[in-house]
Amino acid sequence: SFPTRRSSDLDSFTPSEFGVSKFLKDGENSVAVIVYKYSTGGFFEMQDMPHMAGIIRDVMLVSRPKVYLRDYYAPAKISEDLKSAEIAFEAAVCNASNKDAKNFSIRAEIFGEDAKPIASFEEKLPEIKAGGEIKFSKKIGAKNFKLWSPDKPNLYAILISICGENGNVLETARADYAFKKFEVKGTGIFLN
């Protein structure tokens, strides 16, 4: 038998997150998922697509440290000569513990295909109150990168790490990263 429903989502095409920490107990736990073929959102999902039921996205259980990276944004402003960029890095860091978090740091690195960083920084974070969140921002420069285009989709990897009081890495997020410049001139849109 299934326990009481803990959470639900009616749109199967939208990513969803559910916090299950408060339902966990010491030892072994089970997670059950019930998939309904039709829901109140079903009509909207059936427009111009196959009618299939089931889970169509990855499903993961994620364990986060008490101090963690909630979100980040790192747009690059490319110079006029297309040879350098200024990255306006922003991050939201949360403290889910019941005590203030001091002496934590954030590190961001952008790596090329040769595994050498083309841009990086590490900064101490301000104190994060218990149950609170801080916004962090920093501008960093980047050079010696290749521009992204549909013909040459040059991709880099951005790694963002939260480090603990003794410098150990608590959490790392990775994403693909590209340098590109869009411009609108007259009635045209130009890339690089």
Residue pairs with C-beta under 8 A, 6 or more apart in sequence:
2 32
2 34
3 32
5 34
6 18
6 20
6 23
7 18
7 20
9 16
9 18
10 39
10 40
10 41
11 41
11 44
11 45
12 41
12 45
12 55
12 56
12 57
13 45
13 56
15 57
20 31
20 61
23 29
31 61
33 55
33 59
35 53
35 54
35 55
36 53
37 53
64 96
64 171
65 162
65 164
65 170
65 171
66 95
66 96
66 97
66 101
67 93
67 94
67 95
67 96
67 97
67 101
67 104
67 128
67 162
67 164
67 170
68 93
68 94
68 96
68 162
68 170
68 171
69 91
69 92
69 93
69 106
69 160
69 162
69 171
69 173
70 92
70 93
70 94
70 133
71 91
71 92
72 89
72 90
72 91
72 92
72 160
72 173
73 88
73 89
73 90
73 91
74 87
74 88
74 89
74 90
74 108
74 158
74 177
75 87
75 88
76 85
76 86
76 87
76 142
76 179
77 85
77 86
77 87
77 88
78 84
78 85
78 147
78 179
78 180
78 181
78 192
79 85
79 86
82 147
82 181
82 192
83 143
84 141
84 142
84 143
85 141
85 142
85 143
85 145
85 179
86 139
86 140
86 141
86 142
87 110
87 119
87 139
87 140
87 141
87 142
88 137
88 139
89 108
89 121
89 137
89 138
89 139
89 140
90 135
90 136
90 137
91 106
91 108
91 135
91 136
91 137
91 160
92 133
92 134
92 135
92 136
93 104
93 106
93 125
93 128
93 133
93 134
93 136
93 162
94 128
94 132
94 133
95 101
95 128
95 129
95 130
95 131
95 132
95 133
96 131
97 130
97 131
98 130
98 131
99 130
100 127
100 128
100 129
100 130
101 125
101 127
101 128
101 130
102 127
102 165
103 124
103 165
104 124
104 125
104 128
104 162
104 163
104 164
104 165
105 122
105 123
105 124
105 125
105 162
105 163
105 167
106 122
106 123
106 125
106 136
106 160
106 161
106 162
106 163
107 120
107 121
107 122
107 123
107 159
107 160
107 161
107 163
108 119
108 120
108 121
108 122
108 140
108 158
108 159
108 160
108 161
109 117
109 119
109 120
109 158
109 159
110 117
110 118
110 119
110 120
110 142
110 156
110 157
110 158
110 159
110 177
111 117
111 118
111 156
111 157
111 158
111 159
112 118
112 145
112 156
118 142
118 143
118 144
118 145
118 156
119 140
119 141
119 142
120 140
121 138
121 140
122 163
123 136
123 138
125 134
125 136
126 134
128 134
142 179
145 154
145 156
145 179
146 152
146 154
146 179
147 154
147 179
147 180
147 181
147 192
148 154
148 155
148 178
148 179
148 180
149 180
149 191
149 192
153 178
154 178
154 179
155 176
155 177
155 178
156 176
156 177
156 178
156 179
157 174
157 175
157 176
157 177
158 174
158 175
158 176
158 177
159 172
159 173
159 174
160 172
160 173
160 174
161 169
161 170
161 171
161 172
161 173
162 169
162 170
162 171
162 172
163 169
163 170
164 170
180 191
180 192
181 191
181 192
182 189
182 190
182 191
183 189
183 190
184 190
